[in-house]
């Protein structure tokens, strides 16, 4: 499990560790990890040029000490001090002792890499004009951010003005929430975690990894039969939108549940595409409703909720969802749909997806899966997971229908709603990566790749 912590959690862990270490030891651990990451990025040190953008405080100190390490390995290191009177004194002395140079930004040589040591996790979102001007001096040069791209909100992933766009972020001790949550996560580039020995509490945000998903997925035993493996019911599609039914059944029929039962307005098309599907109402362990349902979606939602089993609510059914609906429901909106549910502008949701997903989960007392580049799964109790699998080509019509069916299959197979939504998002992204081969894909190809994605988790 990849875990991300808040600033307060990190500060407390750092304070506890520093009480057991010699003064400055923790910063040295961070600085050496940063320096070696820069060397790897450069492909070697001798003859390379690095420019440190140094702010006040410990973040700047990390950059200065790392600069000293780099200088001792043959790198030409220059530092621009954005707050000279508050620069980390010991770090500055170490850099100068290693023959690094302090320069004005106008006098700096063109570097191979800029190290962003402007502000750390305690900084406020946005950048001061002097910091922004220093970055723009070499805007075409790749940036390695220290702990977090300067200018982003560490605890929310939200942006409030100019910020660093990093090629790599070298973070210490644990991931910060902003390294997982968009829009800030998109500014971090590749993230490298340096272990500095922190003992941390339960994380504020998590991201499932392959081994976590493998542990969650149901696996049939020798005594299994189709009913014991779970029956997922699908009430999606209509005469006008039969494709939504075909695609949601494709996701539901990925093989993780024992049977798919279809009870909607596109029976002929569903059976033609998926002849193994059973048609008509009957007992199920989870329902999937809404996709392409049109005017019938509200009635399908009402009937499905009456069964008392988990219900995946998508598309047309979202606007008919009662508030609160209850913790057996999994709501799967995109940003526009969530904006309508919360009665806020879409731009607000896109600027703060983690915050709005949590708000919706609390308001509806249900798990909310907010689709996006980094899909957010929020639990009513405040827990959140952010999905990191997938490719941009996954932004294609019908992909959400497949996802809803897949999550329904996992819920029918016995996963709790929070786990079903989280694992479903991960598998959906993994299948898209397999199906894409680096290029365009269709939603039906994502559904077809789901068994391969599951097999990949089972392969040693």
N, C-alpha and C positions, 0 to 999 in steps of 0.2 A: 504494500500500500504506500503510495506517495502521499505524504502528509504536509500540510501547509499551516503555519501558525501565525498568530497575530503579533504585533509589535510588543504588546505587554507580555505575552508569553515568552517571547525571545529574550526580552530584557531581563525578566526574572530568572530565566535559565542561565543567561550570561553572568548575572550578578552572583548566583549560587556557585558557578564554576570558578569565577575569578577569586572567590574566597579561598579556594583550595590550590591556587597556582601562584607562582612568582609573578610579581608585577610585570605587565606587558606581555606575558606568555600567550595569552589568548589572541592578542592582536598579531603576534608573530605567526601563530598558526594560520590565521586568516590571510596574512600578507604573503606567506610562502605559497599557500594554495593558489592565490591570485596570480602570483608571479609565474608559477609553473603553467597555469592555464594560458597566460599570455604567450609564453614560450611555445607551447603547443600550437597555438593559433598562428604564430609567426612561422612555425616550421623550423625554429632555431633562433639563436639569439645574436650571434656575433654579426655586427654590421647593421643590424636592424635599428630603427628609430621608433621610440615610443614617447608620446606626449601625455603627461598626466594633467588632467583638469581637477584641481584640488580645492575643495571647499573646507569649511571649518569642521572640527570635531573628528570623531573616530573614523568616519568613512574616508575622509581625507588622509588620516593617519595610515589606514590600510593601504591606500594608494601610494603614499610616500615610502613606506617600508617595502612594499612590493617593487617600487622603482629602484630602491637600493639593491635588492636582490638581482633585478634585471641588469643594472649597471655593472655589477660584479661579474656578470656573465657575458659581457661584451656588447650589451645593448646601449645605444646612445639615448639617454633619458633626459628629457626636459620636463619641467613642471611649471604650470601657470597657477599661481596662488590667487584664488578669487576672493579670499579674505585673509590677506597676509598677516594681520595682527592677531588672527585667531587660528592660524595654521598649527597643526600638531607639531609641537616643538621638537620632540624626540625623533619623530619620523622625518622631519625636515633635516635635522642634523645627520641622521643616518644616510639620507639621500646625498647630501653634500659630501659626506665622508667617502662615499662610493663614487664621487666625481659626477654625480648628476647635477644638472644646472637648473636654476630658477630663472625664468625668462618672462618678459611681457608677451602677451599673446601675439602682438604684431611682429615680434622678433623670433618667434618659434619657427624651426625648420619643419618642412612638411613631413609628418610622421607616417609610419606604416600602420600604426594603431593608436587610437586615442583611448585612454583609460578614464572612465567617468567616475571620479571620486568626489563629485560635487556635493550631493546630499545623500544621506543614508535612509534607513527605514524610519527614522524619526522626523524626516523632513515633511513639509507641507506640500501638497500637490502644486504643480506649476514650477516655472523657473524664473529667477530674477533676470532682468535684461542683460546684466554683465555676463552671467553664465550662458545665456542663450547666444550672445555675441561671440563668446569664446568657442562654443561648439560650432557655430556657423562658419568660423574661420577655416575649418577643415571639414566641411559637411560631407565631402565625398569619401572620407577616410572611415573605415570600420571602427566601431566603438565596442570596447569591452566594459560593461557596467560592473561596478563594485556593489555586490549584495542585491541591488535593485536599480533599474533605470531611474535616474534622477527625474523628479517631477511627477511621478505617479503616486497614487495613494496606496500605501503598503497593505492596508487592512481590507480594502474594498475592491481593488482593481479598477477604480474609477480614475478619470482624468479631469483636470481642471485647468487646461491651458497647455503651454509648451512643455515638452518632455523629451528625454533622450530616447532615440531609437537605436537599440543595441543590436549588434551581431551576435554577441554572447553576453550572458549575465552569469557572473561567478558569485554564487550565494553561499552563505556560511551557516552551518549548523542545521538548517532546515529550509524548506521552501517557504516563502512568504505568500500570503493569499494572492497578492497581485501578480505573482508569477504563474498562477493557474487561471485566474479570473480575467476575462476580457472586460474592457478593451485594453487594459494595461499589459496583459500577457502577450498580446501581439507586438508590444514594444520591447519585449525582453530578448527576442531571438532564441538561440539555443541556450538552455539553462544547465550549468554545471554546479553540482552541490559539493562543497568542501566540508568534510566532517571535522568539526573542531571540538567534539566531545560533549555537546550539550545534552542534558537530561531534560526531556520535554514532556509536557502533559498531553492529554487528549487533543488532537488537532482540531482547528476551527473548520478546516476544509480538507477533503480527501480526494484523491484520484485513484481509481482502481488500476491495477497493473494486471498483466496476463495471468499471473499465478493466483491473484484474488478472484478473477472471473472463473478460472478453472475450478477453484474450490467451491464456488457458488453454484455452478451448473449441475443440474440433475443428471444422474447416470443410471440407466435401467439395470436391474439385477436379473438373476436367472428366473425369478418368480414374477417379473413384471408382465403386465398386459396393458392394453391400450387405455383402459379406464383408470387403472392405478397410476399410470403415468400422467394423467390429467387430460381433461377435455377443455379446449378453448372454444368458446362461442364467439361468432363474428356477426355483428349486425351493422354492416357498412354497405356503401354503394346504393345505387338506385337505378331505375331505368335510364335516367339521364346521365348518371356517372357510374357505369358498371366497372370501369377500370379501377376505381378506388377499392371496390370489393375484391377484384382479382388480386390486386397488389397486397391488400391487408391479409387476405387468406394466404398468399405466398409467404408473407412474413410469419404468420401463425403456424403455417405448415412446414416450418424449417426442420422439424424432427425432434425438437426439444420437449414437446408435449405429445401425448399418445394419439390424439385425434382432434380434428377441427370440425366443428359443427357450424354451418352457415344458415342464418335465418334473416334474410334480407331481400331486397328487390332486384337482385341480379343473379338469381340462381342459375339460369342457363349458362351465362358467361362464366360463372365461377366453376361449375361442374365441367364445362368444356376445357378449361385451363387446368383444373385440379380435380380429376375424377375421384381421388381418394377422399374428398370432402363429403361429409354427411349433411344433407339438407334438412331444414325444418327445426322447430324449437325442440328443446330437450334439456336434460340436466347437464350443466357445465360447471367447471371450477373457476372460470373467469370469463368475462365478456370484453369484447372490443367493439366500441360504438363510435359513430360519427363521421368517419371519412366518406365523403361523397353522399352522405345520407340526405342532404337537403332538408325538406320539410318533415321528413320522417325521422330525423335524428333525435328530436326531442322526445318523441314517443318511445323510440328504441332505448334512449337513456333511462327513461322512467321505468320501463319494464325490466331493464337489466339491473338497476339499482335495487329493485324489489327482491331480487334473488339472494341478496346478502353475500355475494361473492365479490372478489376484486373486479373492478371495472376500469378499463383503459378508455379514457374519454378524449377524443381527438376531433379536430376540425369543426364540423357543423354542430356537434353536440356540446361544444365548450360554452357557447353563449346560453345554452339552456341549463347549465349546471347550477344547482342550488348552492347557496353559500350559508353555512358550511355544508359540504357533501359527505364528509366522513373519511376516515383513514383507510378504508378499503378501496378508495378511488385513486387513480393515477391520471393526472391531467397532463396533456402533451401539446401545449401551445407553441407556436413560434412567436417572435417578438410582437408582431402586429396583433395576434390573437390575445396575447397576454395584456397588451395595452388596452384592448377593448374590455377585457375582464376586470381590470383594475381602474378603468376610466382615467387613463393617463395617456399622454402622447407617446407614440411609438418611439420617438427619439429618446425619451426618458428611459424606456426599457433597454434600448440598445446601449445607452451610456452607463447603465448600472444593472446588468443582467442578474448578478448574484443577489443584490439587494431586492430587486423586484420578484425574483423567484421565491425568495424566502418570505416576502410579504404575502404573495399569493398562497403559498403553502399554509401560512398561519390563518389567512382569511378564509380559505376553503377547507381547512383542517384535512388536507389531503397532500399526497406526494405530488409535486409539480416537476415535470420534465420540460425545461425551457430549451427548445432547439436553437442551435446556433453554431458558430465556428467552434466554440467551446461550450458544449451543451451542459447546462446546470441541472442537477437533480437536487431538489430541496425537500426536506422533511418538515412537517409542522412543528417539530420540537427545535428547529434551528439547524440541525445537521445539514451539511451540503456536500455533494460530490460533484466534481467537474470532470467531464470526459475529455481525454486528449487524443483519442483515435479519430481516424477519418482523413479525408482529402477534400480540397475545395470542389472537386467534381461532384461531390455528394449533394451539392445544392442543385437538385434536379427534381422535376415534378414526379410525385408519387413516392419519393424516398420516405416521407413521413408516414405514408400508409403502411409501408413495409415495417417501419419501426414500431408502429402501434401494434401490428399483429405479432411481432416478435416479443414485445414486452408482455402482451397478453398470454403468449405461450409460456413464458417464464413464470408468470403469476399462476397460471393453471397448473404448472408442474410443481408448485409449492413454495416458490420464493416469496418472501415478504415484499410488499409493494416498493419499498425503497431500494431493495436489492434487485428486484426485477427491472425497475427503471434504469438503475445504474449499470447492471450487466448488459441489459438490452442496448443501451447507448454505446457501450464499449464494443459489443459484437457487431453492431450495425456499422460503426466506423471501421472496424477491422475488415469486415466483409467488403466494404466499399474500396478499401485500399487494395485488397486482393483482386477485385473485379476491374479496377481502374487501369492497372498496369501503367500508371503515369499519364493516362489520357481520359477522354470522356467516357461516361458510363450512363446506363439507364437504371431506373429503379428496379426493374425486373432482374437485372444482372446482380444487383446487391442481394436480393433475395436468394438467387441461385448460388451465391458464394457463401451463404451463411453456414451450410454444413462443412465446407472447407475451413472456415474460420474456427469452428468448434473443433474439428479434427486437429488443427494446428495447436490448440491448447492441450490436447491429449497426447501429442507426440513428445517423447522425452527429448 
